């Protein structure tokens, strides 16, 4: 391997590492975002670590699409249970 090939290889390795690190930071921020959402939902204390991870990711961090669908389904179910019809159905099921 010539010196030029070695330098090109090193440059490529550094670029790949930066891409992996960015993807890893993004995943960590998404998980932190999910934990923040769950803490808000269940009224648990906030974590500065999660907020720091979200800020370190830099760009807009949100829940992954699969988790967004799950959260939306949960919210719909909770709204149905909280509605008057949902409460009436619960009363009927108790019999």
Secondary structure, DSSP 4 states (H G I P E B T S, - for coil): --HHHHHHHHHHHHHHHHHHHHHHHHHHHHHHHHHHHHHHHTTPPP-HHHHHHHHHH-S-----HHHHHHHHHHHHHHHHHHSHHHHHHHHHHH-
